[in-house]
């Protein structure tokens, strides 16, 4: 399970049966970050926030919590989702997770 981010009552949870992290408020899923998990890599493919909740910073909280959880698993991330790519570029403290920057 992902780290909880309880800002404004929101929590971020890993929903592996749906291959995504979800940001949830009062039992309602407000958005998700879809991923594909390989043995030694997590590929973030798409991030979506409910249109009625856009502009509230939910996407950023979702991605931060998802990446924090991935960090605890010791896995690198391949961000093919433009939102995750952009978020990581603005937060250099997460650059170490980027698969493209790791030595092979």
VOMITI-788768 format. One line per 10 residues: number of its first residue (from 1); their letters; for each residue x, y, z of N, C-alpha, C, O, CB. Coordinates in steps of 0.001 Angstrom, whole numbers, plus 500000, padded with zeros to 6 digits. Glycine has a CB too. Layout:
// VOMITI-788768
NUM = A = X:Y:Z:X:Y:Z:X:Y:Z:X:Y:Z:X:Y:Z | ... .
END
This chain:
// VOMITI-788768
1 = XXXXXXXXXX = 500836:498823:500000:500000:500000:500000:500880:501239:500000:501955:501243:500599:499050:499999:501207 | 500437:502260:499349:501195:503504:499260:501135:504257:500575:500298:503990:501437:500666:504379:498124 | 502037:505196:500697:502011:506089:501836:500714:506875:501793:500267:507301:500729:503240:507033:501843 | 500113:507065:502966:498919:507895:503013:499310:509358:502931:500269:509785:503572:498109:507623:504291 | 498582:510115:502157:498744:511555:502095:497398:512109:502516:496479:512206:501702:499190:512065:500651 | 497280:512467:503765:495991:512828:504337:495641:514300:504185:494741:514789:504868:495971:512470:505776 | 496325:515008:503311:495987:516402:503078:494527:516491:502657:494104:515828:501710:496914:517030:502006 | 493766:517309:503360:492347:517504:503065:491561:516187:503085:490561:516066:502377:492191:518173:501708 | 491985:515210:503872:491261:513964:503978:491495:512997:502838:490806:511980:502745:489836:514246:504076 | 492448:513286:501968:492747:512399:500846:493729:511321:501278:494564:511546:502155:493314:513195:499655 .
11 = XXXXXXXXXX = 493627:510158:500664:494639:509128:500853:494985:508551:499483:494159:508525:498570:494141:508009:501836 | 496225:508090:499369:496686:507463:498132:496958:506007:498450:497698:505690:499382:497966:508176:497548 | 496354:505124:497668:496501:503691:497888:496894:503009:496584:496519:503441:495494:495195:503083:498449 | 497648:501946:496726:497977:501105:495582:496811:500141:495374:496387:499465:496311:499335:500331:495800 | 496304:500078:494170:495235:499147:493797:495817:498198:492754:495529:498341:491566:493953:499907:493242 | 496643:497218:493185:497339:496357:492219:496403:495559:491319:496776:495211:490199:498239:495407:492950 | 495205:495267:491785:494253:494530:490945:493817:495361:489744:493332:494813:488754:493025:494115:491765 | 493989:496687:489825:493671:497579:488710:494928:498209:488120:494847:499045:487220:492707:498671:489166 | 496103:497801:488636:497401:498316:488177:497449:499840:488218:497785:500498:487234:497692:497828:486755 | 497106:500376:489378:497147:501824:489513:497156:502242:490979:496702:501521:491867:495961:502454:488796 .
21 = XXXXXXXXXX = 497688:503428:491186:497559:504098:492473:496347:505002:492362:496116:505616:491321:498863:504906:492858 | 495573:505084:493435:494367:505900:493427:494429:506931:494541:494921:506647:495632:493115:505024:493575 | 493933:508121:494267:493752:509123:495311:492266:509111:495655:491405:509265:494789:494243:510566:494848 | 491991:508923:496947:490630:508669:497408:490258:509685:498490:491060:510004:499368:490491:507217:497945 | 489040:510177:498405:488495:511067:499437:487113:510549:499817:486229:510413:498972:488424:512564:498936 | 486950:510268:501091:485662:509781:501606:485118:508608:500793:483922:508543:500510:484642:510912:501612 | 485999:507687:500421:485594:506497:499692:485409:506677:498196:485080:505718:497498:484350:505999:500258 | 485612:507878:497692:485446:508149:496267:486814:508319:495609:487648:509092:496081:484574:509412:496046 | 487036:507591:494518:488283:507715:493767:488216:509004:492958:487331:509183:492121:488521:506471:492835 | 489175:509909:493225:489211:511199:492534:490182:511198:491360:490127:512074:490497:489590:512299:493507 .
31 = XXXXXXXXXX = 491067:510213:491335:492038:510133:490252:492911:508913:490421:492848:508209:491429:492896:511394:490196 | 493736:508675:489399:494606:507508:489446:495852:507732:488607:495886:508564:487700:493861:506264:488965 | 496863:506964:488942:498097:506896:488160:498283:505435:487776:498627:504602:488613:499347:507456:488966 | 498054:505136:486512:498136:503758:486021:499593:503357:485818:500433:504175:485443:497347:503599:484701 | 499872:502085:486072:501234:501587:485900:501228:500166:485369:500232:499445:485441:502000:501650:487218 | 502376:499797:484837:502649:498407:484474:503877:498014:485278:504898:498701:485253:502874:498219:482901 | 503768:496921:485979:504860:496491:486846:505570:495298:486229:504961:494284:485890:504340:496140:488253 | 506876:495458:486097:507723:494361:485647:508516:493877:486865:508383:494424:487960:508682:494808:484464 | 509320:492874:486666:510102:492312:487766:510994:493355:488428:511126:493374:489652:510948:491158:487266 | 511604:494217:487631:512576:495155:488179:512329:496599:487744:513265:497394:487666:513962:494740:487773 .
41 = XXXXXXXXXX = 511056:496941:487457:510752:498261:486920:509251:498527:487024:508438:497614:486885:511228:498380:485451 | 508896:499793:487270:507496:500207:487211:507379:501296:486154:508094:502297:486200:506982:500711:488609 | 506473:501094:485201:506239:502051:484125:504925:502776:484415:503860:502157:484431:506202:501340:482722 | 505003:504090:484643:503785:504883:484819:503318:505321:483441:504036:506012:482718:504027:506123:485758 | 502095:504904:483084:501596:505084:481722:500553:506190:481553:500416:506751:480466:501018:503809:481252 | 499826:506501:482612:498734:507464:482464:498310:507957:483843:498224:507182:484795:497526:506830:481711 | 498049:509253:483933:497522:509843:485164:496274:510620:484810:496225:511334:483809:498576:510762:485864 | 495266:510467:485653:493991:511121:485370:493348:511571:486678:493293:510814:487648:493042:510171:484593 | 492865:512806:486695:492114:513346:487817:490712:513662:487315:490540:514186:486215:492809:514620:488423 | 489712:513338:488130:488332:513640:487781:488220:515124:487431:488703:515971:488183:487367:513268:488945 .
51 = XXXXXXXXXX = 487587:515451:486298:487524:516847:485864:486944:517797:486922:487325:518966:486967:486700:516941:484609 | 486056:517326:487746:485470:518166:488779:486418:518484:489921:486109:519309:490781:484257:517510:489321 | 487580:517825:489931:488549:518035:491004:489904:518507:490500:490873:518541:491258:488724:516766:491786 | 489975:518869:489236:491236:519365:488685:491588:520718:489299:490711:521457:489747:491149:519481:487148 | 492874:521026:489314:493326:522312:489823:493435:522391:491333:493639:523475:491880:492416:523365:489356 | 493302:521258:492021:493368:521228:493479:494686:520639:493983:494871:520477:495189:492202:520428:494033 | 495604:520317:493063:496873:519722:493465:496818:518230:493708:497770:517646:494224:497357:520384:494684 | 495710:517609:493340:495559:516174:493582:496549:515346:492783:497078:514353:493283:494153:515737:493251 | 496804:515748:491539:497736:515003:490693:499123:514957:491308:499763:513906:491329:497805:515622:489302 | 499583:516080:491804:500894:516138:492438:500966:515294:493691:501949:514589:493918:501245:517557:492769 .
61 = XXXXXXXXXX = 499917:515365:494512:499907:514542:495741:499864:513063:495390:500508:512245:496047:498695:514907:496640 | 499111:512723:494361:499016:511337:493908:500371:510819:493444:500809:509751:493869:497990:511213:492780 | 501032:511573:492574:502323:511136:492037:503371:511053:493134:504141:510093:493179:502794:512086:490933 | 503415:512043:494021:504397:512013:495117:504227:510750:495970:505201:510052:496254:504254:513276:496004 | 503002:510466:496369:502758:509298:497217:503073:507997:496478:503627:507066:497062:501303:509289:497698 | 502719:507935:495191:503012:506727:494403:504522:506519:494301:505014:505405:494483:502386:506830:492983 | 505253:507599:494007:506705:507476:493888:507357:507160:495236:508348:506431:495291:507296:508764:493311 | 506812:507699:496307:507328:507358:497633:507158:505866:497905:508044:505227:498473:506614:508183:498721 | 506026:505321:497500:505789:503895:497687:506737:503067:496824:507293:502071:497286:504334:503549:497357 | 506917:503476:495585:507834:502770:494689:509252:502802:495264:509982:501813:495184:507807:503401:493268 .
71 = XXXXXXXXXX = 509634:503933:495838:510963:504047:496445:511151:502993:497542:512225:502401:497648:511170:505465:497026 | 510118:502754:498356:510234:501752:499423:510413:500348:498857:510953:499468:499528:509000:501793:500325 | 509961:500139:497623:510119:498836:496970:511487:498686:496311:511863:497598:495876:509026:498635:495930 | 512226:499797:496243:513554:499761:495641:513542:499602:494129:514515:499124:493545:514339:498652:496240 | 512444:499999:493494:512323:499834:492047:512493:501163:491327:512068:502199:491838:510972:499215:491693 | 513109:501150:490148:513157:502365:489332:511833:502560:488594:511017:501644:488487:514331:502301:488326 | 511648:503773:488090:510424:504174:487406:510760:504598:485988:511745:505296:485750:509710:505317:488165 | 509936:504170:485059:510005:504678:483691:508730:505488:483478:507661:504910:483283:510151:503504:482620 | 508826:506819:483514:507624:507652:483403:507267:507943:481945:507756:508919:481375:507823:508966:484160 | 506433:507120:481344:505981:507393:479980:504789:508343:479983:504474:508939:478953:505614:506087:479264 .
81 = XXXXXXXXXX = 504133:508491:481110:503034:509438:481263:503600:510857:481294:504479:511144:482106:502214:509138:482555 | 503117:511747:480431:503640:513117:480410:503510:513845:481754:504387:514628:482117:502927:513910:479346 | 502438:513596:482484:502266:514270:483771:503329:513817:484762:503922:514645:485453:500864:514001:484340 | 503577:512514:484839:504597:511997:485755:505976:512497:485330:506785:512873:486178:504569:510445:485793 | 506249:512505:484029:507524:513040:483527:507715:514479:483976:508770:514834:484501:507584:512956:481991 | 506708:515298:483775:506781:516714:484123:506947:516896:485633:507751:517716:486078:505524:517451:483633 | 506196:516140:486409:506276:516259:487859:507673:515895:488343:508242:516590:489185:505226:515366:488534 | 508225:514810:487815:509565:514388:488223:510616:515419:487814:511581:515638:488546:509903:513021:487613 | 510443:516046:486669:511393:517060:486217:511393:518272:487144:512418:518937:487295:511065:517495:484788 | 510254:518563:487764:510136:519693:488686:510565:519339:490111:510684:520221:490961:508709:520197:488698 .
91 = XXXXXXXXXX = 510794:518071:490367:511156:517598:491709:512424:516749:491609:512354:515520:491600:509985:516775:492356 | 513577:517406:491534:514841:516676:491327:515181:515685:492429:516023:514810:492229:515963:517650:491199 | 514541:515805:493591:514780:514834:494655:514192:513456:494321:514390:512501:495072:514189:515345:495965 | 513479:513352:493210:512964:512057:492748:513710:511548:491512:513369:510495:490974:511472:512168:492438 | 514716:512283:491063:515458:511905:489854:516129:510543:489995:516306:509832:489005:516509:512961:489533 | 516502:510175:491222:517160:508886:491425:516256:507703:491080:516748:506596:490861:517624:508768:492859 | 514954:507921:491030:514023:506846:490680:513904:506627:489174:513434:505578:488733:512661:507145:491252 | 514325:507607:488393:514136:507574:486942:515049:506528:486311:516274:506644:486347:514408:508963:486327 | 514433:505520:485743:515152:504414:485113:516118:504900:484045:517201:504339:483877:514170:503430:484507 | 515726:505945:483321:516552:506454:482221:517850:507083:482720:518800:507223:481950:515767:507474:481408 .
101 = XXXX = 517903:507458:483972:519097:508108:484519:520002:507139:485274:521086:507520:485716:518692:509236:485438 | 519571:505912:485420:520353:504929:486176:521399:504269:485302:521158:503991:484127:519441:503868:486781 | 522569:504020:485887:523586:503282:485117:523134:501845:484887:522506:501231:485749:524954:503301:485850 | 523458:501331:483731:523051:499951:483409:524239:499058:483247:524084:497868:482975:522215:499912:482147 .
END
